[in-house]
Structure formats: C-alpha cells, structure tokens
Amino acid sequence: MAPEDPVEIEMDAEIERSAQDVYAMVNFADSRHHKAEVGVITRTGDATYEMVVDMLPDLTFTVRELEAVPNRSYSFESPLPTELGARLMKTVESYRIESLGPDRCKVTATTLAHFHPMKLKHYQEEITRIAVACNNSINKLKIHAEQGADTIREIEARQVA
C-alpha cells in the first residue's frame, strides 16, 4: 500500500499585479475571485462556499475557508466530489502573498493533498497528476491576473477539446 500521509506540493510565481489584487483573486468571499469569472461561486455559510466551474459544469466543489489574512495569506479546504471516484480525497490549499512593489507580488501556493488508500503502483501516478494540477493552477492564476479571464477561457477550451 502507498503511504497514507498527505503530500505537500509548493510552487511560486511572480505576478505583475498588486498583492491586494491577487488576494482578491484567491479569496472566495470576494466577487473578484478568479474562478468566479469562469464559473459560479455561492456562499453557503460564514466560511463555506460551493463552486461550479464552466470547464466541469456537472460537478459542485465545496470549499471551507480556513484562514484569511487580507493581502497576505488565504487558505481553504476542499473535498473532491465523491461522484468523481478519484483517489484524491481532498486538498488543503494555501496562498502566501508577498508584495514586491505597488504592482507586483510573489505568490507561493502550497497544496496538501490527502488521498484515499491505494496501491503503491498508483501512488506515483497520483503524485504526478496533483503536481501537474498545482502547476496549472498557479500558472492560470498568473495568466488570469496579468491577461484576464478571456485568456483563461481560451486555455480551458483547449484543455477540454
């Protein structure tokens, strides 16, 4: 059997937008959240949300905010929808935002991936899959912040084609 401990993946990117702008793009409570422009985010409680993204319209993702420090850090937990039947059970995702000037910041994204028990032969495949997803996520955040939602829609249209 594969190890049962969660796997941590950390990636960073410099983004040509202010720390305030980027914080708004990762804060589920803010209407400027980057996924709100390519889907729908609905508040379901004080710190809970449901998200449906245009790329996967038949799935509803639940999100629970864990920490929100304006313009500095944001973290949330999101279990994967059970109908996916995935080996990934949930993620805990955190963003640390460091201002590098009035219109530039560094974002460090950390994902803690929790998996259902699996055989060792599937484990490395799942680690690779989550690492690619984390890389795509921070790159999409950067592109969205710097080039806008239309560019993200074009990228996602190619991904599902």
Secondary structure as the mmCIF struct_conf table of DSSP 4:
data_model
#
loop_
_struct_conf.conf_type_id
_struct_conf.id
_struct_conf.beg_label_comp_id
_struct_conf.beg_label_asym_id
_struct_conf.beg_label_seq_id
_struct_conf.end_label_comp_id
_struct_conf.end_label_asym_id
_struct_conf.end_label_seq_id
BEND BEND1 ASP A 5 ASP A 5
STRN STRN1 VAL A 7 ILE A 15
BEND BEND2 GLU A 16 ARG A 17
HELX_RH_AL_P HELX_RH_AL_P1 ALA A 19 VAL A 26
TURN_TY1_P TURN_TY1_P1 PHE A 28 ALA A 29
BEND BEND3 ASP A 30 ASP A 30
TURN_TY1_P TURN_TY1_P2 SER A 31 ARG A 32
HELX_RH_3T_P HELX_RH_3T_P1 HIS A 34 VAL A 38
STRN STRN2 GLY A 39 ARG A 43
BEND BEND4 GLY A 45 ALA A 47
STRN STRN3 THR A 48 VAL A 53
TURN_TY1_P TURN_TY1_P3 ASP A 54 MET A 55
BEND BEND5 LEU A 56 LEU A 56
TURN_TY1_P TURN_TY1_P4 PRO A 57 ASP A 58
STRN STRN4 PHE A 61 VAL A 69
TURN_TY1_P TURN_TY1_P5 PRO A 70 ARG A 72
STRN STRN5 SER A 73 PRO A 79
HELX_LH_PP_P HELX_LH_PP_P1 LEU A 80 PRO A 81
HELX_RH_3T_P HELX_RH_3T_P2 THR A 82 LEU A 84
BEND BEND6 ARG A 87 ARG A 87
STRN STRN6 LEU A 88 GLY A 101
TURN_TY1_P TURN_TY1_P6 PRO A 102 ASP A 103
STRN STRN7 ARG A 104 PHE A 115
HELX_RH_AL_P HELX_RH_AL_P2 LEU A 120 GLN A 147
HELX_RH_AL_P HELX_RH_AL_P3 ALA A 149 VAL A 160
#
